[in-house]
C-alpha cells in the first residue's frame, strides 16, 4: 500500500506541475514500464487519480488531465524560453506568481532556436505562452506559424508587434533620452554610444534615439558599434574595445559613454577601473536597463531602472483566458526611473574632446 501511495504522490505532483501538458498521460502499461512497478500498482494509482478528479477517461479509455471535480480544466500556461539569464528568471518569477493567482498552471519549456520542434509543440499544447525569444531574426514564415498557433502568445522583453505578435517590454521607451538629459545637465557635450550586443530591434532603436537626441540638442558623439556573434560575450568584447582605446590614447570619443545594455557597461567599467582614469570624474558611464544590479556595482552605475510589468502580464493572462487584448500590441513601461550612481559626474575637461 505504501508503494501505491508513493506513486500516487508522484503523479499528483506531476499533474500539479503541468508535466502532462505537452505529452499524453501514460497508459497503465506505459506507467508500469516507466516507473518499474507492476501493472496492478499502476492501475490502482490511476484509479485513485480518476476518483480524485485529477484525471478523466474518455469513451476510448484514454486518460487526460483535468483540474478538479467540477471538470473545469485550469489554464495551462507555457513559459517558453530561449534564455536562462537573470532577466529571463525575473520574467519567469513574475509570470508564475500571476498564473498561480489566476488558478492556472505554468510549465517552463526551454528551446534552442526559432525552428526548434519543442517551440512548435509548445505553442500547440498550451492555452497561452509567454515567450522569451532568441536574439536572431524572426522570419515571416515563423511569425505566421506563431500567429496561427493554438496558444495565445505574448513575447516578453522584446517588441515583436511589427510581426503581429503581442509583446510586453519592461524597459521604458524614454530611457535613452532620460539618461542623455542627465549627462547634459552634468555638462557633457560629447557623448559616445557603445554597443557590443547583437543588433536586434531594441538595440537599433536605442542607437537611433541616441543619434536623434544629439541632433536635437546640437551635440556630438561617436558611435562604437561592434556587435558580437549570437554566442559571444558582450562584456568581454566591450572590455577589450575600451581597454585598447585607452591604452592607445585614442580615447572614447567623448567625456561620457552611453552603454546599450548592462553587460556592455560591465565591460566598460572594468576597463576604466583598470586604467588611470577615475570613473565619474575623468569619464562618465551609464547604461540602459540596470537589470536590478546598479546599486551593487562599484562605483554604482547610473542607469534606467526596469519597469514593473505586473499589470501588463496580468492583462495578458486574462487575454489568454479569452478576453480581449486592450490597446496596442506592445505594452511598454511608460514612466522612466533613473538611478543616479557614482559612475557619472561633471566632466573635468581632460576627455571632453577626446
KABEL-V580868 format. One record per pair of residues at least 4 apart in sequence whose C-alpha atoms are under 7 Angstrom apart, sorted by the first residue. I is the first residue (numbers start at 0). GAP is how many residues later the second one is. D is the distance in Angstrom with one decimal. If there is no record, write none. Layout:
i-><I:I>
gap-><GAP:GAP>
d-><D:D>
This chain:
i-><0:1:2:3:3:3:4:5:6:6:7:7:8:9:10:11:12:13:13:14:14:16:16:17:17:17:19:19:20:20:21:21:23:24:24:25:25:26:27:27:27:27:28:28:29:30:30:31:31:31:31:31:32:36:36:37:38:39:40:41:42:43:44:45:46:47:48:48:48:49:49:49:52:52:52:52:53:53:53:53:54:54:54:54:55:55:55:55:56:56:56:56:57:57:65:65:65:66:66:66:66:67:73:73:73:74:74:74:75:75:75:75:75:75:76:76:76:76:76:76:76:77:77:77:77:77:77:77:77:78:78:78:78:78:78:78:78:79:79:79:79:79:79:79:80:80:80:80:80:80:81:81:81:81:81:81:82:82:83:83:84:85:86:86:87:87:88:89:90:91:92:93:93:94:94:95:95:96:97:97:98:98:98:98:99:99:110:110:110:111:112:115:116:117:118:119:120:121:122:122:122:122:123:123:123:125:126:126:126:127:127:127:127:128:128:128:128:129:129:129:129:130:130:130:130:131:131:134:137:137:138:139:140:141:142:142:143:144:146:151:152:153:153:153:154:154:154:154:155:155:155:156:156:156:157:157:157:157:158:158:158:159:159:159:159:160:160:160:160:160:164:165:165:166:166:166:167:167:167:167:168:168:168:169:169:169:169:169:169:170:170:170:170:171:171:171:171:171:171:172:173:173:174:174:174:174:175:175:175:175:175:176:176:177:178:179:180:181:182:182:183:183:185:185:186:186:187:187:187:188:188:189:189:189:189:189:189:189:190:190:190:190:190:190:190:191:191:191:191:191:191:191:191:191:192:192:192:192:192:192:193:193:193:193:193:193:193:194:194:194:194:194:194:194:195:195:195:195:195:195:195:195:196:196:196:197:197:197:197:198:198:198:199:200:201:202:202:203:204:205:205:206:207:208:209:210:211:212:213:213:213:214:220:220:221:227:227:232:233:233:233:234:234:234:234:234:235:235:236:237:237:237:237:238:238:238:238:238:239:240:241:241:241:242:242:243:244:244:244:244:245:245:250:251:252:253:253:253:253:254:254:254:254:254:255:255:255:256:256:256:257:257:257:258:258:258:258:258:259:259:259:260:260:260:260:261:261:261:261:261:261:262:263:264:264:265:266:267:268:269:270:271:271:276:277:277:278:278:278:279:279:279:279:279:280:280:280:280:281:281:281:281:282:282:283:283:283:284:284:285:285:285:285:285:286:286:286:287:287:288:288:288:288:289:289:289:289:289:290:292:293:293:293:293:294:294:295:296:298:298:299:299:299:300:300:300:301:301:301:301:301:301:302:302:302:303:303:303:303:304:304:304:306:308:309:310:311:311:312:313:314:315:316:317:317:318:318:318:346>
gap-><4:4:4:4:37:41:4:4:4:38:4:37:4:4:4:4:4:4:5:4:5:88:90:87:88:89:4:5:104:105:100:103:40:38:39:4:5:4:4:11:14:15:4:10:4:4:11:4:5:6:7:10:4:4:5:4:4:4:4:4:4:4:4:4:4:4:4:5:6:4:5:6:13:14:15:16:11:12:13:14:8:9:10:11:7:8:9:10:4:5:6:7:4:5:5:6:7:4:5:6:7:4:29:30:31:29:30:52:28:29:30:50:51:52:28:29:30:49:50:51:52:28:29:30:31:48:50:51:52:13:27:28:29:30:50:51:52:28:29:30:49:50:51:52:28:29:30:50:51:52:28:29:30:50:51:52:5:49:4:5:4:4:4:204:4:44:4:4:4:4:4:4:216:4:218:4:10:4:4:216:4:5:6:7:4:5:5:7:8:4:21:4:4:4:4:4:4:4:6:26:27:28:25:26:27:25:24:25:193:23:24:25:192:22:23:24:25:23:24:25:26:22:23:24:25:23:24:65:4:5:4:4:4:4:4:20:4:4:18:168:13:11:12:13:5:11:12:13:11:12:13:11:12:13:9:10:11:44:8:10:171:4:5:6:7:4:5:6:168:169:164:163:164:162:163:164:144:162:163:164:162:163:164:136:137:138:139:162:163:118:135:136:162:135:160:161:162:163:164:161:4:162:4:113:129:161:4:30:33:34:112:4:36:4:4:4:4:4:4:5:4:5:159:160:159:160:67:68:159:30:31:29:30:31:64:65:66:162:29:30:31:63:64:65:66:29:30:31:60:61:62:64:65:66:29:30:31:64:65:66:29:30:31:63:64:65:66:29:30:31:32:64:65:69:29:30:31:32:38:41:42:68:30:31:37:29:30:31:32:4:5:28:4:4:4:4:57:4:4:4:54:4:4:4:4:4:4:4:4:5:6:4:32:33:31:4:6:4:4:29:30:4:28:29:31:32:4:31:4:4:26:29:30:4:28:29:31:32:4:4:4:26:29:4:28:4:4:5:6:7:4:5:103:102:101:97:98:99:100:28:29:92:96:97:27:28:29:27:28:29:27:28:29:5:6:27:28:29:4:27:28:4:26:27:28:4:25:26:27:28:29:4:4:4:22:4:4:4:4:4:4:5:7:5:4:5:4:5:64:4:62:63:64:65:64:65:66:67:65:66:68:69:64:68:59:60:61:58:59:15:16:17:57:58:15:16:17:15:16:14:15:16:17:4:13:14:15:16:15:4:6:7:8:9:5:6:4:4:43:44:41:42:43:40:41:42:37:38:39:40:41:42:35:36:37:32:33:34:35:32:33:34:26:4:4:4:4:19:4:4:4:4:4:4:5:4:5:6:5>
d-><6.3:6.2:6.4:6.1:5.9:6.1:6.1:6.3:6.2:6.4:6.1:5.2:6.2:6.3:6.1:6.1:6.2:6.3:5.2:5.9:6.5:6.7:6.6:6.2:6.7:5.9:5.9:5.9:6.3:6.8:6.6:5.5:6.8:5.9:5.8:5.4:5.6:6.0:6.2:6.3:5.7:5.9:6.3:6.1:6.1:6.1:6.3:5.6:4.8:5.6:5.4:5.7:6.8:6.4:6.8:6.4:5.9:6.2:6.3:6.2:6.1:6.2:6.5:6.2:6.1:6.0:6.2:5.2:5.7:5.8:4.6:6.0:6.8:6.9:5.0:4.8:5.9:5.1:5.6:5.8:6.4:5.6:4.6:5.3:5.6:5.3:6.2:6.2:5.4:5.4:4.6:6.5:5.5:6.7:6.2:6.8:4.9:6.4:6.0:4.7:5.8:6.7:6.7:5.2:7.0:4.5:6.2:6.4:6.0:5.1:6.1:5.4:5.4:6.7:6.0:4.7:6.4:5.7:6.0:4.9:5.6:5.6:5.0:6.0:6.7:6.0:6.3:4.6:6.2:6.9:6.7:5.9:4.7:6.0:5.9:5.0:6.2:5.9:4.6:5.7:6.6:6.1:5.0:6.3:6.2:4.9:6.1:5.8:4.5:6.6:5.8:5.2:5.8:5.8:5.7:5.5:6.2:6.8:5.8:6.5:6.3:6.2:6.5:6.7:6.1:6.9:6.2:6.3:6.1:5.9:6.2:6.4:6.9:6.0:6.8:6.1:6.1:6.3:6.2:6.4:6.4:5.2:6.4:6.6:5.3:6.3:6.4:6.1:6.1:6.2:6.5:6.7:6.0:6.1:6.4:6.6:6.2:6.2:6.5:5.8:6.2:5.1:5.7:4.9:5.9:5.6:4.7:6.5:6.7:4.6:4.6:5.8:5.4:6.2:6.1:4.7:6.3:5.9:5.0:5.8:6.6:6.9:6.1:4.7:5.8:6.1:5.4:6.6:6.5:6.5:6.2:6.2:6.4:6.2:6.2:6.2:6.2:6.3:6.9:5.7:6.7:6.8:4.9:5.2:7.0:6.2:4.5:6.2:5.9:5.0:6.2:6.0:4.6:6.3:6.6:6.8:5.7:7.0:5.5:6.8:6.6:6.8:5.5:6.9:6.0:4.9:5.8:6.2:5.5:5.9:6.8:4.7:6.0:6.1:4.8:6.2:6.9:5.8:4.8:5.9:6.3:4.7:6.6:5.7:4.8:6.5:5.8:6.0:5.4:6.5:5.5:6.0:6.2:6.7:6.2:4.7:5.4:6.4:5.8:6.9:6.2:6.3:6.3:6.5:5.9:5.9:6.2:6.5:6.6:6.6:6.6:6.0:6.7:6.3:6.4:6.1:6.2:6.4:6.6:5.6:5.0:6.6:6.3:4.8:5.8:6.5:6.3:6.8:6.2:5.8:6.8:6.4:5.0:4.8:4.5:6.0:6.9:6.6:6.6:4.6:7.0:5.1:6.3:4.9:5.7:4.8:4.7:5.9:6.9:5.8:5.7:6.2:4.7:6.1:6.4:5.0:6.1:5.7:4.7:6.0:6.2:4.8:5.8:6.7:6.2:5.1:6.5:6.3:4.8:6.2:6.5:6.2:5.6:6.6:6.2:5.0:4.1:5.7:5.3:6.5:6.1:6.4:4.8:5.7:5.4:4.9:5.8:6.5:6.4:5.5:6.1:6.5:6.3:6.2:6.3:6.2:6.7:6.1:6.0:6.2:6.8:6.3:6.1:6.0:6.3:6.3:6.2:6.3:5.9:4.9:6.1:6.4:6.4:6.3:5.3:5.5:6.4:6.3:6.1:6.3:5.8:6.1:5.1:5.1:6.0:4.4:6.2:5.9:6.2:6.2:5.7:4.9:5.7:5.9:4.1:5.2:6.5:5.3:6.0:6.3:6.1:6.1:6.1:6.1:5.1:6.1:6.0:5.0:5.6:6.8:6.2:5.5:5.2:6.5:5.3:6.1:5.4:5.8:5.5:5.2:6.4:6.2:5.0:4.6:5.5:4.4:5.8:6.2:4.9:6.4:6.2:5.2:5.7:5.9:5.5:6.1:4.6:6.5:6.7:5.9:5.5:6.5:5.7:5.3:6.2:6.2:5.8:6.8:6.3:5.6:7.0:6.6:6.4:6.0:6.1:6.3:6.4:6.2:6.0:6.2:6.5:6.2:6.7:5.7:5.3:6.7:5.2:5.8:5.5:4.7:5.8:4.4:4.2:4.6:5.7:6.5:6.1:6.2:6.4:6.0:6.8:6.6:7.0:7.0:5.6:4.3:6.2:5.4:5.8:6.3:4.9:5.3:6.9:6.9:6.7:4.7:6.8:5.6:5.3:6.2:5.0:5.5:5.9:5.4:5.6:6.1:5.7:6.9:6.6:6.7:5.6:4.8:6.9:6.9:5.1:6.7:6.3:6.4:5.2:5.6:4.6:5.1:6.0:4.8:6.3:5.2:5.4:4.4:4.4:6.9:5.9:6.4:5.8:5.4:6.7:6.9:5.8:4.5:6.1:5.5:5.9:6.5:5.5:6.1:6.1:6.2:6.2:6.5:6.3:6.4:6.2:6.2:6.5:6.8:5.9:4.5:5.6:5.7:6.8>
